[in-house]
Amino acid sequence: MPMKDQITEKLTKAFTPQSLEVEDESHRHAGHAGHRPGGETHFRVHIVAEAFRGRSRIDRHRMINSALEAELTGGVHALAIHASAPDEAAERPNSVSAP
C-alpha cells in the first residue's frame, strides 16, 4: 500500500476527521536530505478533527506523530502538519472530507 494511503488510513482510524488531506511532496525535495528515488518521503497533512479541540498545537503534533510512529521511523523523512478542531478550520478550497 502506498505510504500516502497508509497515512490516510491511520489518521482516519485514530481521529475520525471531518476532513483530511494528505499530500506527497517528495517530488519537491529531490536532491535534498531524506529524499529517495521513488519518493514517499515528504508529506503534508491537513486534518480537522474534534479530537484536537482544546489541545495546543504541540499536543496535536504529538498526537499525530504518535499515530504515525511506524511510518516516521520507517521511511517518512518529513511531515508538515496542519491540525485544527472543526470550529477553527477555515474553509479550504482543496480540502477533502474524510470517508
TORLO-673147 format. One record per residue: x, y, z of N, C-alpha, C, O, CB in turn. Coordinates in steps of 0.2 Angstrom, whole numbers, padded with zeros to 4 digits, always signed. Glycine has a CB too. Example, Ala and Ser with C-alpha at 12.3 -4.5 7.8 and 13.67 -1.06 7.14 Angstrom:
<lumtis>
+0066-0028+0039+0062-0022+0039+0066-0016+0039+0071-0017+0042+0057-0022+0045 +0064-0011+0035+0068-0005+0036+0064+0000+0039+0067+0006+0040+0070-0003+0029 
</lumtis>
This chain:
<lumtis>
+0004-0006+0000+0000+0000+0000+0004+0006+0000+0009+0007+0004-0005+0000+0006 +0003+0011-0004+0007+0017-0004+0007+0021+0002+0002+0020+0006+0004+0022-0010 +0013+0024+0004+0013+0027+0010+0008+0032+0012+0005+0033+0017+0020+0031+0011 +0006+0036+0006+0000+0041+0007-0006+0038+0009-0009+0040+0014-0001+0045+0000 -0008+0032+0007-0013+0028+0009-0013+0026+0016-0018+0025+0020-0015+0022+0004 -0007+0023+0018-0006+0021+0025-0007+0027+0030-0010+0026+0035+0001+0018+0026 -0004+0033+0028-0005+0038+0032-0012+0040+0033-0015+0042+0038-0001+0044+0030 -0016+0040+0027-0023+0042+0027-0027+0037+0032-0031+0039+0036-0026+0042+0020 -0026+0031+0031-0029+0026+0034-0028+0026+0042-0033+0026+0046-0027+0019+0032 -0022+0027+0044-0020+0028+0051-0023+0034+0054-0026+0033+0060-0013+0028+0052 -0023+0039+0051-0026+0046+0054-0033+0045+0054-0036+0048+0059-0024+0052+0050 -0036+0042+0049-0044+0041+0049-0046+0037+0055-0051+0038+0058-0046+0038+0042 -0042+0031+0056-0044+0027+0062-0043+0030+0068-0047+0030+0073-0040+0021+0061 -0037+0034+0069-0035+0037+0075-0040+0043+0077-0041+0044+0083-0028+0039+0075 -0042+0047+0072-0045+0054+0074-0052+0055+0071-0055+0059+0073-0041+0059+0072 -0055+0050+0067-0061+0051+0064-0062+0058+0061-0067+0062+0064-0067+0049+0068 -0058+0061+0057-0058+0068+0055-0064+0070+0051-0067+0066+0047-0052+0069+0051 -0066+0076+0052-0071+0079+0047-0068+0080+0040-0072+0079+0035-0074+0085+0050 -0062+0082+0040-0058+0082+0034-0051+0080+0034-0048+0081+0040-0059+0089+0031 -0048+0078+0029-0041+0075+0029-0039+0076+0022-0042+0073+0017-0041+0068+0032 -0033+0079+0022-0029+0079+0015-0022+0077+0017-0019+0080+0021-0030+0086+0012 -0020+0072+0013-0013+0070+0014-0009+0071+0007-0012+0068+0002-0012+0063+0016 -0004+0075+0007-0001+0077+0000+0006+0074+0001+0010+0075+0005+0000+0084-0001 +0008+0070-0005+0015+0068-0005+0019+0074-0009+0018+0075-0015+0015+0061-0009 +0024+0077-0005+0028+0082-0008+0035+0080-0009+0039+0084-0010+0028+0088-0003 +0036+0074-0010+0043+0071-0011+0046+0074-0017+0052+0075-0017+0042+0064-0011 +0042+0075-0022+0045+0077-0029+0048+0084-0028+0052+0086-0032+0040+0077-0034 +0046+0088-0023+0049+0095-0022+0055+0095-0018+0059+0100-0017+0044+0099-0018 +0057+0089-0016+0063+0088-0012+0069+0084-0015+0073+0082-0011+0062+0085-0005 +0068+0083-0021+0073+0079-0025+0080+0082-0024+0081+0088-0025+0071+0078-0032 +0085+0078-0022+0092+0080-0021+0093+0083-0014+0098+0085-0012+0093+0086-0026 +0088+0083-0010+0088+0086-0003+0089+0080+0002+0088+0074+0000+0082+0090-0001 +0091+0081+0008+0091+0076+0013+0085+0072+0014+0079+0075+0014+0093+0079+0020 +0086+0066+0015+0080+0061+0016+0076+0059+0010+0072+0055+0010+0075+0065+0020 +0077+0062+0004+0074+0060-0002+0077+0054-0005+0083+0052-0005+0074+0066-0008 +0072+0049-0007+0074+0043-0010+0071+0043-0017+0066+0046-0018+0072+0037-0006 +0074+0039-0022+0071+0038-0028+0064+0035-0027+0064+0030-0023+0076+0034-0033 +0059+0037-0030+0053+0034-0029+0048+0038-0025+0042+0037-0024+0053+0027-0027 +0051+0043-0021+0048+0047-0017+0045+0044-0010+0048+0040-0007+0042+0050-0020 +0039+0046-0008+0036+0044-0002+0040+0045+0004+0041+0041+0009+0035+0036-0003 +0043+0051+0004+0047+0053+0010+0045+0059+0013+0046+0060+0019+0054+0054+0008 +0042+0064+0010+0040+0070+0012+0032+0071+0011+0030+0071+0006+0044+0076+0009 +0029+0073+0017+0022+0073+0016+0019+0079+0020+0022+0082+0025+0018+0067+0019 +0013+0082+0018+0010+0087+0021+0003+0085+0023-0001+0082+0019+0010+0094+0017 +0001+0086+0029-0006+0084+0031-0010+0089+0034-0008+0094+0038-0005+0078+0037 -0016+0090+0031-0021+0095+0034-0027+0091+0036-0030+0087+0033-0024+0100+0028 -0028+0091+0043-0033+0087+0046-0037+0091+0051-0035+0096+0055-0030+0082+0050 -0044+0090+0051-0048+0094+0055-0052+0088+0059-0055+0084+0056-0054+0098+0051 -0052+0088+0066-0055+0083+0070-0057+0086+0076-0053+0090+0079-0050+0077+0070 -0062+0083+0079-0064+0085+0086-0059+0083+0091-0059+0087+0096-0071+0081+0087 -0055+0078+0090-0050+0076+0095-0045+0082+0096-0042+0081+0101-0046+0070+0092 -0045+0087+0092-0040+0092+0093-0043+0098+0097-0039+0103+0099-0037+0095+0086 -0049+0098+0098-0052+0103+0102-0049+0104+0109-0048+0099+0113-0060+0102+0103 -0047+0110+0111-0044+0112+0117-0037+0110+0118-0034+0110+0123-0048+0109+0122 -0034+0107+0113-0027+0105+0113-0022+0110+0110-0024+0113+0105-0026+0098+0109 -0016+0110+0113-0011+0115+0110-0009+0112+0103-0010+0107+0102-0006+0116+0115 -0006+0117+0100-0003+0115+0093+0002+0109+0094+0003+0104+0090+0001+0121+0090 +0007+0110+0099+0012+0105+0100+0008+0098+0102+0011+0093+0100+0017+0107+0106 +0003+0098+0106-0001+0092+0108-0004+0089+0102-0003+0083+0101-0006+0093+0113 -0006+0093+0097-0009+0090+0091-0004+0086+0087-0005+0081+0084-0012+0096+0087 +0002+0090+0087+0008+0087+0083+0010+0080+0086+0011+0075+0083+0014+0092+0082 +0010+0080+0093+0012+0074+0096+0007+0068+0095+0009+0063+0094+0013+0075+0104 +0001+0070+0095-0004+0065+0094-0004+0062+0087-0004+0056+0086-0012+0068+0095 -0002+0066+0082-0002+0064+0075+0005+0060+0074+0005+0054+0071-0002+0070+0070 +0010+0062+0077+0017+0059+0077+0016+0052+0080+0019+0047+0078+0022+0063+0080 +0012+0051+0086+0011+0045+0089+0007+0040+0085+0009+0034+0084+0008+0046+0096 +0002+0043+0082-0002+0039+0077+0002+0036+0071+0001+0031+0069-0008+0042+0075 +0007+0040+0069+0011+0038+0063+0018+0036+0065+0023+0036+0061+0011+0044+0058 +0019+0034+0071+0026+0032+0073+0029+0027+0069+0035+0028+0067+0025+0029+0080 +0026+0022+0067+0029+0017+0062+0031+0020+0056+0037+0018+0053+0024+0011+0061 +0027+0024+0053+0029+0027+0046+0035+0032+0047+0039+0033+0043+0023+0031+0044 +0035+0036+0053+0040+0041+0054+0047+0038+0055+0052+0041+0054+0038+0045+0060 +0047+0032+0058+0053+0028+0059+0055+0023+0053+0060+0020+0053+0053+0024+0066 +0050+0023+0049+0051+0018+0043+0051+0021+0036+0050+0017+0032+0046+0013+0044 +0053+0027+0036+0054+0029+0029+0052+0036+0028+0054+0040+0023+0051+0025+0024 +0047+0039+0031+0045+0046+0031+0050+0050+0034+0051+0050+0040+0038+0047+0034 +0053+0055+0030+0058+0059+0032+0055+0065+0035+0058+0068+0040+0063+0061+0026 +0050+0068+0032+0047+0074+0034+0039+0074+0034+0037+0072+0029+0050+0080+0030 +0036+0077+0039+0029+0078+0039+0027+0085+0042+0028+0086+0047+0026+0072+0044 +0024+0088+0037+0021+0095+0039+0014+0094+0041+0010+0091+0038+0022+0100+0033 +0013+0097+0047+0006+0095+0050+0002+0102+0051+0005+0107+0053+0007+0092+0057 -0004+0102+0048-0009+0107+0049-0015+0104+0052-0019+0101+0049-0011+0111+0043 -0016+0105+0059-0021+0101+0063-0025+0106+0066-0023+0111+0069-0018+0096+0068 -0032+0105+0066-0036+0110+0069-0043+0107+0071-0045+0101+0068-0038+0116+0064 -0046+0110+0076-0053+0107+0078-0058+0110+0073-0056+0115+0069-0055+0110+0085 -0064+0107+0072-0069+0110+0067-0070+0117+0067-0071+0120+0062-0075+0106+0068 -0071+0120+0073-0073+0127+0074-0067+0132+0072-0068+0138+0071-0075+0129+0080 -0061+0129+0072-0055+0133+0070-0054+0133+0063-0050+0137+0060-0049+0131+0074 -0056+0128+0059-0054+0127+0052-0057+0132+0048-0063+0132+0047-0056+0120+0050 -0053+0135+0044-0056+0140+0039-0057+0136+0033-0054+0131+0032-0051+0146+0037 -0062+0137+0029-0064+0133+0023-0058+0134+0018-0055+0139+0017-0070+0136+0020 -0056+0128+0017-0050+0127+0012-0053+0125+0005-0056+0119+0005-0044+0122+0015 -0052+0128+0000-0054+0126-0006-0052+0119-0009-0056+0116-0012-0052+0131-0012 -0047+0116-0006-0044+0110-0009-0045+0104-0003-0043+0099-0004-0037+0110-0011 -0049+0106+0002-0049+0101+0007-0054+0095+0005-0059+0096+0001-0052+0104+0014 -0053+0089+0008-0057+0084+0006-0060+0081+0012-0057+0080+0017-0052+0078+0002 -0066+0079+0012-0070+0076+0018-0067+0069+0019-0066+0066+0014-0077+0076+0017 -0067+0067+0025-0064+0061+0026-0070+0056+0025-0076+0058+0025-0062+0060+0034 -0068+0049+0023-0074+0044+0022-0078+0043+0028-0082+0039+0028-0070+0038+0019 
</lumtis>
